[in-house]
Amino acid sequence: MKTLNQFSVFLVNKPGVLAQVTGALAAAKINLIAMTLVDSQEHGVLRMVAEDAGAARELLKKLNLPMTETEVLCVDLPNRPGALADIATMLGQNHININYAYVTSGAPGGRTTGVFKVADQTKALHVLKKPGGKHKEPDLHRGSSGNR
């Protein structure tokens, strides 16, 4: 688990705009750890976490697109049913709201990355860490966290 920078890039809702951004990232050899795209009628919001935040920041500035940058938690998860529920339960039981989350898709039996924007990042890091820097596996029989 680690804290990384996420870029929220505001895109005009037109064909080819996402291709331009992702093509520029590819040409600069900037690998994405995770991404999601949500839309409204006026624009889309591309949220992404890159392996090299500095290079991504510079490229996005050159593209002259409106963007924001924020810290998010990136949690290494097993690719199995309930892995996301485990984290949501732990955070919920500790009264940490998840503002939004998205995950990468992992290979069967492999690993995936969960990206979490939480209300209290310091507390979330404390709750999810145990000696060795790994997150704890919560008891799956405790029920729902009531968190988003």
Buried (B, 14 or more C-beta within 10 A) or exposed (E): BEEBBBBBBEBEEEEEBBEEBBEBBEEBEBEBBBBBBEEEEEBBBBBBBBEEBEBBBEBBEEEEBEBEEEEBBBBBBBBEEEBBBBBBBBBBBBEBEBEEBBBBEBEEEEEBBBBBBBEBBEBBBEBBEEEEEEBEEBEEEEEEBEBE
